[in-house]
Amino acid sequence: MAETSVTSPRSEERRIIITPVQNLMDRINKTSQSIAQRAYEIFEGSGRRFGHDLEDWFKAEMDLLHQVPVNIVESADSLEVKAEVPGFTEKEIQISVEPCRLTITGKRESNKEEKKGKTVYSEFSSDQILRVVDLPASVDAEKVTATLKNGVLRLIMPKTAKAKTIEIKTKVA
């Protein structure tokens, strides 16, 4: 799949690149490793208390990842997904679509440095998002479109032919 990004000159709406599943899986693995490292740090910091593995994992996720609220609307022939990703640009977000699953990941980093006289101030921040959603119907991943406008990611996901809702009229015999 060719990777292209189109920016509309008349608005803030931007097209997003749909990422191949393997690239996204590599990113998810790196994120999971970061969470595991942070969970271990929490375990160490709490005096190595056993029996709190899941609690430590959830705390690590909250420390490293931001929530991504998602809204899914199903129509007869498509799914519309809206996800809130404020502050992220189209280059910082990766999307993977499988027939029944949507994965959204993102990572942004910023480095700010100020110098006033002899005082030097430097700040580094990193934000990550990860959201995996099981879809209510099978979609055609090749025909998905994604746009980003005002911090809202919008995906239009056409259903596959076998997943579309068809109304059948009953005839009197």
C-alpha positions as CSV (number, residue, x, y, z in Angstrom):
1,M,0.0,0.0,0.0
2,A,1.4,3.4,-1.0
3,E,1.7,5.8,1.8
4,T,0.4,9.2,0.9
5,S,-1.0,12.1,3.0
6,V,-3.3,14.8,1.5
7,T,-3.9,18.1,3.3
8,S,-6.9,20.2,2.3
9,P,-5.8,23.8,1.9
10,R,-9.2,25.1,2.9
11,S,-9.6,23.5,6.3
12,E,-7.8,21.7,9.1
13,E,-9.0,18.3,7.8
14,R,-6.2,15.9,7.0
15,R,-6.1,12.5,5.6
16,I,-4.6,9.7,7.7
17,I,-2.5,6.8,6.4
18,I,-3.8,3.4,7.1
19,T,-0.8,1.4,8.3
20,P,0.0,-2.2,7.5
21,V,-0.7,-4.6,10.4
22,Q,2.9,-5.7,10.8
23,N,4.2,-2.2,11.3
24,L,1.5,-1.6,13.9
25,M,2.2,-4.8,15.7
26,D,5.8,-3.8,16.1
27,R,4.7,-0.5,17.6
28,I,2.2,-2.3,19.9
29,N,5.0,-4.7,21.1
30,K,7.3,-1.7,21.9
31,T,4.5,-0.1,23.8
32,S,3.8,-3.3,25.7
33,Q,7.5,-3.6,26.6
34,S,7.4,0.0,27.9
35,I,4.3,-0.8,30.1
36,A,6.0,-4.0,31.4
37,Q,9.1,-2.0,32.3
38,R,7.0,0.6,34.1
39,A,5.0,-2.1,35.9
40,Y,8.3,-3.6,37.1
41,E,9.4,-0.2,38.4
42,I,6.2,0.1,40.3
43,F,6.7,-3.4,41.7
44,E,10.2,-2.5,42.8
45,G,9.1,0.8,44.3
46,S,6.4,-0.8,46.4
47,G,8.8,-3.1,48.1
48,R,8.2,-6.1,45.7
49,R,4.7,-6.8,47.0
50,F,3.5,-10.0,45.4
51,G,-0.1,-10.5,44.3
52,H,-0.5,-7.0,42.8
53,D,0.7,-7.8,39.2
54,L,-2.5,-6.7,37.5
55,E,-2.8,-3.6,39.7
56,D,0.8,-2.6,38.8
57,W,0.1,-3.2,35.1
58,F,-3.0,-1.0,35.1
59,K,-1.1,1.7,37.0
60,A,1.7,1.5,34.4
61,E,-0.8,1.8,31.6
62,M,-2.3,4.9,33.2
63,D,1.2,6.4,33.6
64,L,2.2,5.8,30.0
65,L,-1.0,5.9,27.9
66,H,-3.8,8.4,27.5
67,Q,-7.4,7.3,27.1
68,V,-9.0,7.4,23.6
69,P,-12.7,7.9,23.8
70,V,-14.4,6.2,20.7
71,N,-17.9,6.5,19.3
72,I,-19.1,3.9,16.7
73,V,-22.2,4.4,14.6
74,E,-23.4,1.6,12.4
75,S,-25.5,2.1,9.3
76,A,-26.8,-0.4,6.7
77,D,-23.6,-0.3,4.6
78,S,-20.9,1.2,6.8
79,L,-19.4,2.0,10.2
80,E,-18.5,5.5,11.3
81,V,-15.9,5.7,14.0
82,K,-14.9,8.9,15.8
83,A,-12.0,8.9,18.2
84,E,-10.8,11.9,20.3
85,V,-7.0,12.3,19.8
86,P,-6.4,16.0,20.8
87,G,-2.9,17.3,20.2
88,F,-1.9,14.6,17.7
89,T,-1.1,15.2,14.1
90,E,-1.7,12.9,11.2
91,K,2.0,11.9,11.1
92,E,1.9,10.9,14.8
93,I,-1.1,8.5,14.4
94,Q,-1.1,5.0,13.0
95,I,-4.3,3.1,12.2
96,S,-4.6,-0.6,11.3
97,V,-7.9,-2.1,10.1
98,E,-8.7,-5.8,10.0
99,P,-12.1,-7.1,9.0
100,C,-13.4,-7.1,12.6
101,R,-10.9,-5.0,14.5
102,L,-9.6,-1.4,14.5
103,T,-6.3,-0.4,16.2
104,I,-5.3,3.2,16.8
105,T,-1.8,4.1,18.1
106,G,0.0,7.4,18.4
107,K,3.1,8.8,19.9
108,R,4.2,12.4,20.1
109,E,7.3,13.8,21.7
110,S,8.2,17.4,22.4
111,N,11.4,19.0,23.7
112,K,11.3,22.6,25.1
113,E,14.4,24.5,26.1
114,E,14.6,28.1,27.5
115,K,17.6,30.0,28.4
116,K,17.4,33.2,30.5
117,G,20.7,34.5,31.7
118,K,22.5,31.6,33.5
119,T,19.4,29.6,34.1
120,V,18.6,26.8,31.6
121,Y,15.2,25.2,31.6
122,S,14.7,22.0,29.5
123,E,11.6,19.9,29.4
124,F,10.9,16.7,27.5
125,S,7.5,15.1,27.3
126,S,6.1,12.1,25.5
127,D,2.4,11.1,25.0
128,Q,1.2,7.8,23.7
129,I,-2.2,6.4,22.8
130,L,-3.3,2.8,22.1
131,R,-6.8,1.7,21.5
132,V,-8.0,-1.6,20.1
133,V,-11.7,-1.9,19.2
134,D,-13.6,-5.0,18.1
135,L,-16.0,-3.9,15.4
136,P,-19.7,-4.9,15.4
137,A,-19.5,-5.9,11.7
138,S,-16.9,-7.0,9.2
139,V,-15.5,-4.2,7.1
140,D,-13.6,-3.8,3.9
141,A,-10.1,-2.7,5.1
142,E,-9.0,-1.6,1.6
143,K,-11.9,1.0,1.4
144,V,-11.5,2.6,4.8
145,T,-11.0,6.4,4.8
146,A,-9.6,8.3,7.8
147,T,-9.5,12.1,8.4
148,L,-8.3,14.2,11.3
149,K,-9.9,17.5,12.1
150,N,-9.8,19.5,15.3
151,G,-8.5,16.6,17.3
152,V,-11.2,14.2,16.2
153,L,-10.2,11.2,14.1
154,R,-13.0,10.1,11.8
155,L,-13.1,6.8,10.0
156,I,-15.6,5.7,7.4
157,M,-15.5,1.9,7.2
158,P,-17.6,0.3,4.4
159,K,-19.0,-3.1,5.4
160,T,-18.1,-6.2,3.4
161,A,-20.9,-7.5,1.1
162,K,-21.8,-10.3,3.5
163,A,-22.0,-8.0,6.5
164,K,-24.4,-5.4,4.9
165,T,-27.9,-5.2,6.2
166,I,-30.5,-6.1,3.5
167,E,-34.2,-5.7,4.0
168,I,-36.3,-8.6,2.7
169,K,-39.9,-8.0,2.0
170,T,-42.4,-10.8,2.7
171,K,-44.9,-11.7,-0.1
172,V,-48.3,-13.1,0.6
173,A,-48.7,-16.7,-0.6
